[in-house]
Amino acid sequence: IHVSRGRRLESLTKRVQTVRHGASHQLDGPSRYASSTREQQQLLYWDDGETRSYAAVQTLQNVLVPLIFVFGLVGNSLAAGCFLSESLMNTSCCLYMACKCTADTGFLVTLFVIWLYRVGVGVLNVQGVCQITVFVSYVCGFMSVWLVLAITYENYVRLCRPHLTRTHCTRRVALTVISVITVFAVGFYSFALWTTNVLGGKEGDEEELEPLCMSLIKFKDVIMVMTFIDTVITLVLPSLIIVPLVLASLVALSKSLGRKRRLQDPLLNNNRRSSRNMLEAKVVRFLLTVSLTFLILHTPGHFIRLKQLVEQYILDGEVTFMDVLLQRLFETVYYFDFCCSIVIFLASGSNFRAIFIARYCSRLRCLNRTCVAEEESSIKMGQRTKSSVNEAFDPAPEELCREIDQEIGDQPPT
């Protein structure tokens, strides 16, 4: 129960979510994870073993968050630098990825602000910082998810509908999509700017209270509705789109490979066939990497949060200890999605690796201009193949896309 400005706030008042990265036990809120106000109340009823388990998970979070922040900040910055290099910046896929790296970095900054609060640095409780932190976390998290969806759709078009490539996979379309996603996110999540405030201080004879970044009790219903909508547009809807796109791509590739094995003379074009099969396998690997990373890292946290919201606000039930513990564990898993992109890019794209090494690693080894010239030469090699929208991730070439499309039954343009 928090007393502020001369009146008693209800026990269900939520202290502002430390963003969608799930509040700590000290902060509650409207964001991606269920409120922890009841968690604090239930601490009184947990036995010693449960309390120690919960404290251990919180300690783990406090140790991992700064590591995630540093690794993600460095990795996303390096990846964005590669995607915005001369050899990649004109491809739509790389624009999506550069924007995703930027959004992930913004999310990690807000996560770090929350971590500072947890360790005793109260920058979160400064007027303005409070509202911006919650707002930016919502916007960046939403953008990250929908940019993954955009790149998945581009891969689907390249593999299954190559006749749409010239109209759907262009730099102009990418800039338009990024602008629409950004404008929608800023407009929709603007509620965080006026439903949160820093409350505290002293009034009359009351005891002075420490300022706290909190959601306002009068907007409790608005926050609850927005939380449900946020879950739908950042988990349910993207999942319903991404999963079919990936499955359709995999089915198309599987059918194409099966027909080629039956029809091709095993004594002819062995080298060419082998190289194509390897290229198709790389496309499959990238699609699986993108989709599985999203589903594995996002789904558990969203599921447990949705479960808690239904139990608390619809069924008027109580949160169990296991729900609380799983929530904290899944929060930590959720954080990793915003720092592991560089690992996925390096593992999935040979061209990206080559440009990354030429752009950064070579500079560490080079002490003269000769090495710089070699680096520029390596980057220019990538420019010769930049007609492929997804070159950083080894997409199927246009010829292969046409063949796959013909196998499926569509007629690509001549």
Beta strands, then each sheet from edge to edge (+ up, - down):
strand 1: 3-4
strand 2: 7-8
strand 3: 196-201
strand 4: 209-215
sheet 1: 1+ 2-
sheet 2: 3+ 4-
end
